[in-house]
């Protein structure tokens, strides 16, 4: 399996401490307040609740959505729904996309974001994260829709992973997912801070969603996960307040990094930069109980998520100050 953030057990084993400030995931540190579950919530097999799909379609402004056990389930399944194809995955991006498209007989190659337009004529499937994970780079919706139309004309797909798109809703193409060839992935885990619920959604044409549902099989999303997500997707007041709070915190994090001579980019939930001494920075932070995400491959650098409270902000500031002094 590929390495991901949030691996605090590994951190504890490696550094011998358990007082971690976990900034490694980009998950909202202020999670949605989960409502109380019915006493029999775990008793019945989880029948699909049509109300959940409708609430998701309304929240994400999509014509039709399929609930899945996290977008990871869709990332693993989509390559199995096509015959061997020429696949371009934007790079750097969430590593699971390239990992799974490289299997099942596909001819997969990774292409830098700046070269995607030139690569379009020579592929059948293109996969893009928007905003990108981990760099936060974005592509305009009209450009993505143009690519989707070109791919659809030859039976191809554009897969757009919008897992971090909740705070930049105008950049989403989910509203156009009824068009041929466009597939949009959305995550409940990031913005709502509910990664453990393991729930995401896929927006696409009905035929493709039906094929995906058949492949994933019955009972793919637990009943409690459906109940929790239904409450979160309908809670407009919480969503509005949290969107404002996260945008403020994202700006604060970027400014804090600038104060320490770090030129970062990202979105409301994280910041990333190409750190030339990435391993040293990662170890410096770990020795102070701060777990950050180290990227050693294509996206070589560091990603930081948001601190959860003022004590955590002070702890991060102190560690960055010490790093800056060591570097000068």
Secondary structure, DSSP 8 states (H G I E B T S, - for coil): ----S--HHHHHHHHS----EE-SS---SS--------TTTTTS-----HHHHHHHHHHHT-S-EEEESSHHHHHHHHGGGSSS-EEEEEESS-HHHHHHHTSTT-EEEEEEGGGHHHHGGG-SEEEEESS-TTT-----HHHHHHHHHHHHTTT-EEEEE-TT-TT-GGG--GGGTTSTTEEEEEESTTTTS-GGG--EEEE--HHHHHHHHHHH-TT-S-HHHHHHHHHHHH-HHHHHHHHHHHHHHHHHHHHHHHHTT---EEETTEEEE--TTHHHHHHHHHTTTEE-EEE-STT-EEEEE--SSHHHHHHHHHHHHHHHHHH-
